[in-house]
Amino acid sequence: MEGLIGIIGGGVFFLSWLIQSYETKKSNKVIFSKKFFITRIIASLILLTEAVRVQSAGFFLLYIATIAMMGYNLIKIKGKTKII
């Protein structure tokens, strides 16, 4: 089925928001945890694969940038805040 990779990637990307919402509700404060950023990286890798499949330079660059930003956030929270 054409586009299945994109659907899966979009689902994983949405899952990251469910994780963030659950952790925020559980702690009564806004939480962006290691799980959130890792889920975003996984989703972006899946969507990057789809960008290559459909030969979209714009989406390719978008997901490369997203992966870089999520990696940066993981590095920043590792040394400065408690990782949940």
N, C-alpha and C positions, 0 to 999 in steps of 0.2 A: 504494500500500500504506500503510494507516494505521499510524502509529507509526514509519515509516522514518526520519524526522528524529531521533527519540529514539534509535534504534539507532545511527545514524551518530554522533550526539553522544556517546553512551556509548562507542563505539569510539575516538573521538578522545581522550576523557577517559582511557581505559585506555592509549592510546598514550603519554600523558604519563608514566605510570608505567614503561613500557618504556624510554623515553628516559632517565628518571632512573636506572633500574636499570643500563642499559648504561653510562652515563657514570660511575656509582659503581664498577662493576666495572672499568672501564678505568683509573680513576685510583687505585683502592684506598682511596678515602675517599668519604664521603657527599657527593654533588653535587646541588644544585638549581640548574640552569643557566637562562639566559635562554630556551633552547629549551623547557624544562619549563614555565615560566610562560606563555610565548606559546601553547604547545599547550593549556594549561589554559584560557586566555582564549578561544581559538577554540572549544574544546569547550563552554565555558559559553555562548558566543553561540549556538551551534547548539541547545543544550538550552534556552536562553531562548526561542528561536523555538518549540520544542515546547511549552514551558509556556504561551505565548500561545495556541497552537493548541488545546490542551486546556483552556484557561481556568483554569489553576491558579495562584492568587495565591501560595500557599506556595512552589511551585517557582520562580515568577517572582522572588520576593524572594530566595530562596536563590541563584539564579544571578546576580542583580545584586550581591549581597554577595560572591560568589566572584570575579566580574570585578573588583570594587573591591579585594579583598585581593590578587589576583594582580598587578594594576596597582601597588599599593603595594609589593609585593615587588620588582617590576622596578625601581621608582624607588630603593628602598633598596640593591639590589645594584649598581646602576649607579655610585653614588658611593663605595661602601665596599669592594667586593670585585671581584676579577677576574671579568669576564663570560666564560663559556666558550662 
